[in-house]
Amino acid sequence: MNNTVETVLCIVAAALLVAVIAWVTRLKTKGLTRLLVNSLAGGALVMGLSAFGIISLPFNPLNALLVGILGLPGAGVVIAAAMIL
């Protein structure tokens, strides 16, 4: 249970990091919203696949940060790495 809380916090922290970087680089609101939605969708995809037992994905801070920063493409990388390894 504690590991899941850490994973969620890492995903939220990564999404906030994306928001700060976007704000600093002055992305338009549409771009910022797209980045945040993409990050949250990637986190939800990985957590959903693991929760329903479709694929066994390791929850660690590195994977959570990767998914949080890259969003859906990051989720694809984590899923591909889990299937290869």
Secondary structure, 3 states (H helix, E strand, C coil): CHHHHHHHHHHHHHHHHHHHHHHHCCCCHHHHHHHHHHHHHHHHHHHHHHHCCCCCCCCCHHHHHHHHHHCHHHHHHHHHHHHHC
